[in-house]
Amino acid sequence: MARSAAPAPSSGARPEVGRPDATPPPRPAPRHPWIAAARRIALVVAIALGLGMLTSFGQLLLAPEAVPLANSAGGWMIPTAVLVLLLARGYPEAAVAGAGAFVALTLGYAVASGWRGIEFDPAAWAIIGAIAGPVIGSAAHALRRRGMQLVLGTSVLAGVLIGEGAYGLTVIAGTTDPTWWWTEIAIGTSVLVVGALRVRPWGLVLAALLGTVLVAGLFWSAFVLLPILVFQGSWMT
């Protein structure tokens, strides 16, 4: 019985699998992290510059009950904190963005006030913003964290809002509408409540409450003494 013939080898070339000498495709050069951080900080500063200009015009255009919004630190702190919270990727970046935002707000306000024919020297408030801005920026970024970091961030932001609201209702109530001051206290209280609900362990809730009261008292005292010590007059006009 004849055996069947073996199949003839294929004449086609065999596919090459996993050649060791194959050149891998070129990879894009890694982007330096500071470039992305600089872009985010620049975005925060640009938006803050525009908000500072709107603050000056807002003193003309807002309804009487909303005018204190354009005359308050909270009116600048809230958007700054929101921008830093959304964009910053670490405490150093948040601190720089916070300082840049407050300085840009002051410069924007000065430019727009000049267009309105109002003289406003931004130097003093720019210095104050450069000092307070990193604190606000870091506090805003701390809202992303847990534990004591969250407690500190909550205490600073809620305390500033509640403290300025209390200042508006007790010190300058005779010359301003109370609507914004109550709104500021409500926003600050909301920040405290949300922070307290997120903080762990539960024992830190008391620390957040006490910290908020402390910051609010310090802020109220600072705003009472600041015009006397630095400006010898009221805050923004």
Secondary structure, DSSP 8 states (H G I E B T S, - for coil): -----------S-----S-TT-----------HHHHHHHHHHHHHHHHHHHHHHHHHHHHHS-GGGGGGGGSHHHHHHHHHHHHHHH--SHHHHHHHHHHHHHHHHHHHHHHHHHTT-----HHHHHHHHHHHHHHHHHHHHTTS-HHHHHHHHHHHHHHHHHHHHHHHHTSTTTS-SHHHHHHHHHHHHHHHHHHHH-SSTTHHHHHHHHHHHHHHHHHHHHHHHIIIIISS-S--
